[in-house]
Amino acid sequence: MVLDTMDELSAHLRHLHDESPLLVAVFDGADRLRYANPAYRQAYAVAEGESPTWAELMRRNALAGRGLVIDAPDMDVWLTSAFSRRGKTPYRTVEAKLHDGRWLLMAETVSASGWMLCVGTDITEMRADARAVRRDRDAAIRAAHTDDLTGVANRRFVTARVEDMLARSGLALGLGTPGCLAVLDLDNFKYINDRYGHQAGDAVLRDFARRINVQVRRSDCFGRVGGEEFVLVLPDTALDEAALIVERMLGLVRTARPLDDRPDFAYTFSAGVAMARSGDTFSELYGRADKALYAAKMDGRNRVRLEEAPAPPLRMAEKGI
């Protein structure tokens, strides 16, 4: 049969999705559900026409004991960890157990614009030992990419995302907006540890990671690279736009009161931002952002500073030619 129009093709695709036992869903760049077929809606208790965010869907299903089985005592910690990897690579597969007893293999495909296609296949009948091997593999990958204390991405994962950004063909050709790297460092963190203790310091680190992580766009990546230092990878983002994003995050952190027994305690961070250049390595880009961070610290902390503009090329006369 030959399909004459795109409308006819779309109608057939919609019918196939409606009849398919596969779970099919589409999330936009803000991680809000934009389409779900009946199999997905039934599994995750989504009413037709609803458009919850993925986080809202996970929270309400966890409270109701339906949808995905989440083996974690703290929902916020689990979401922080999940967000640090969700949609950060073009394609990945993960196993998921549902409260109705089924096991799913979820395949996530992310477009350049940040929209995500999720397709779930029922693998309940697969041998239990084979599923166990896959789960052990997924757990090992997750551990290798996650910071133990905060649950966000670790240095290995964010370094790979920076290298992905630098490898973009548009950057190599000098086309488009290459992207930026921001280095974020908590202010006076040694003083916090010395005065309030390391447990309080850990609580501040976790609070900071959680607050920043929920502000990160699908295409971006946020992670901890050591101590009180974090990085934010911002692909396809101009320097002035990156500065506004980090300034907004700084404003949110200023209002944080992370210590329950010290309601007057507040903290801030400083940040340096650099834009990727053609031929950059991770070390070169990181070094310029780190130099801008140093300038923010020297200027009084609690602020964002941009890298210095590169010097213009010398003219013939200036070269003495």
N, C-alpha and C positions, 0 to 999 in steps of 0.2 A: 504494500500500500504506500502511495506517495502522499506526503503531507504537504498541502498547498500553502499554508500560512503558519507564521510563528504562533498565532493564537491557538491554532489547532494542535501544534506540537506541545505548547504549554499545557493545554487541556489533557493531552495524553500523559504527559509527565506527571501532572497532578493526580490523575487517576491511578497511575502506577504507584505513586507514593502512598496514596490513600489505601491501596490494597496490599501493599508490601508488609511483610512481617518485620522488615528492617526498621529500626528506629532512626528517623531522619529529622534533623533540626538545623536551623540556621540562626546564628547569633550575629548581631552587628558589631561594629568596632567598639561600642561601649558595653559589650557583652549582654545586650538585651535580646531576648528571644523574639525573632521576627517571623519564623515559620516553624511549625512542628506537625508532622503527620500523625494520624490517629494512634499508631503504635507508640510513638514517643510520648504523646499526651497521656496515654493510658499508663505508661510505665512511671512517668514523673508527675502524675496528677496535675496536668495543666488543662484548664478549661479552654475550649475553642474560643479564639479571639483574645486570649490573655497574652500579655507581653512582659512577663517579669524579667528582671536581670537574672543571670545565672546564680549570683550570690543569694538573691531573694528566694529563688527556687530551692536552693540547697538548704537554706535556713528553715523555711516553713516545712519542708518535707522531713527534715531532721526532727523538728518538734512534733510532727504528726506520726512519725515512725513509718514513713513510706518513701518510695523512690530509692535513692542511693543509700546503701548502708555506710555510715561514716563512723569508723572506729577511732574516735578521738574524744578525749574528755573535754576539750575546749574548742568550741566551734570557731572562734576568732583565730586561734592559732592554726587550725586546719585550713581555713580560708586564706590566711596569709601565705601559707606554704603552697596551696593550690594555685593562687594567683601568680606566684613568682615564676611558674612554669607554663601556665595555661595560655596557649596562643602565642608563645614566644618563638616557636619554630614553625616552618611552613607545614610540617606534617608530623604527627605522632600517633601512636596507639597506646591505649591504657585499658586495663581490665577493671570492670566495675561489678559489684554484687548488689542486687536489688533486694528490697525487703520481701518481695514475693518469692524469693528463692532462686531467681534466675541469675546467671552470670552473663555479662555482656563484654564484648570486645568493642570498644569505642574508638573509631578512627576520626581524628580531627584534622581538617585541612583548612589552612588560613590563607586568604588572599592578600595581595599587596596592600589593599585598602583596610585590612584588619577584620573583615567579615570571616566568620568561621562556619564551615559545614561539618556537622557531627553525624556520623553514621554508626549505629550500634548493631552488632550481630550477636544473636543468642548462641553462646558457646557452652550452655549448661551440660549438654551431652558429651562434651569433650572429656577425655579421661582426666580424673582428678589430679593425677600426678603431673600431667602435662600442664594443667592450669596452675599447679603449684610452682612449676618451673618458671612460667611466665610471670607469676606474681613476685617470685623471688628476684627475677631479673628487673622488673619494674621498680621494686623496692631498692635494689642496689643502684639503679640509675638515679632514682629520686634522692637517695642519700649522697651520691657523688656530686649532685648539683645543688645541694641545699645547705645553708648555714645552720648549724645545730642550735644555736642560741635563739636566733630571731625567726627562723623558718623561711626567710627570703632566699633568693638565689645566692650562691657563693661566688668566689672570685673566678673559679674555673668556668662557671656558666656564663657570667657577664662578660668575661674576656672573649668567649666564643661569639657572643652577640655583637661585641664591638668589631671583631674580625669579620663577621658577616656584613656589618654596615660598611666597613672599609673595602670589602670585596665587591660591592655593588658596581655593576658595569657603568652606571651613570656617573659615579664618582671618578672611575678610572678615565672616563672620557671628558671629565670636566662639565658634565651636564646635570641639570636639576639641582635640588637641595641635598647636600651630602649627609647632613646630620651632625649631632653634637654629643659631647660627653661632659657630664657634670660630676664633679667630685664633691661630696658632702661630708662634713666633719663636725661632730658635736662639739660645742664650745665648752671649754673648761671641764672636760670629762674627768680628768685626773682629780680635780677638786671635788667633783660629785662623789667619786669612789672614796676619796680620803675622808670626806666629812660625813657621808651618809652610809657608807659601806658598799661592798661589791654587789650585794643583793639588790640594793637600790639602783646601782649602776646598770645591772642587768635588766631591771624593770624599765629603766629609761631607754635602753637600747631596743627592747622589744616594743615599747610604746612608739618609738620613732619609726621603726620598721613597719609597724602596722599602719600608722597614719600616712606614711608616704606611699606604701604599697597600694592602698586603695585609690590613690590619685593617679596611678600610672596608667597610661593608655595601653590598649592592646598591643600596639606596635613597639612600645618601649620596653625596657628591662631595667629592673632595680635590684641591687644586691649589695651585700656586705663584703668588703674586701679585706677587712682586718681591723681589730680593735674597735674604735668609734668611727671608722671611715667607711663610707658607702659610695657607690657610683650609680649614676642614672644614665642609661643609654637612650638617646633620642634620635632615631633614624628619621630622615626626610624632614628635618627641623632646622630652621634658620637660627642664627645666634640670638637675635632679639626675641624670637618666639621662645627659645629655650630659657632665656633669662626670665621671661614672664611666668613660665611654668614653674621654675624653681622659686621665684619670688612668692607665688601663690602658696606653694608648699611651706615656705618659711613662715608666712602669715598664719597658716593653720597650726604649725608646731608651736608658735609663740603662745597660743591659747591653751596648750596641753597642760594638764595637771596629773601626771602619771602616778604619783605616790599617794596612796589612800590615807596614810597616817601623817602626811604633810601636805595639806590642801593648798598651802601657799607656795609650794615648790614649783618652779617653772624652769624651762631650759630652752636653748636655741641652737642653731647650727650656722655654720658658714659654708659657702659653696664657691667653687670656681668652675667656669664653663668655657669649653673650647670647641671650635668647629673643625670637623674633619677636613683635611686637605688631600688633594690627589697625591698618592705615593706614601701617605702616612702609614706608620706602623702603630700598633697598640701603644708601645712605649712612648712614642713621640706625641701622640694625641693625649695620652694620660699625663705626660710631663707638662704640657702646656696648661691643661686643666688644673693640675696640682700647683703650678706656679700662680695661676689666678686665685686659687684657694689661699695660698700664702699671702697674697695681697689683701684678700678679704680679712684674714686674721690680723694683719698689720694695721688695717684701717679701723679696727675696733671690734671685729667679730659681728655675728648676728646680721650678716649681709651677704649679697651675691656680687661677685666680680667676674668680668669677662676677660678672656685672654687679650693680650695686647695685639693690635692689628699688625700684620706682617709689614715689614718695611718695603716700600715700593722699589722696584728694580732701578739700579743706577742708570742715568742717561749717559750717552757717549761722552759728553763734556766732563761729567762728574767722574768718569773713569780715567780721565786724562788722555783720551784718544782724540 
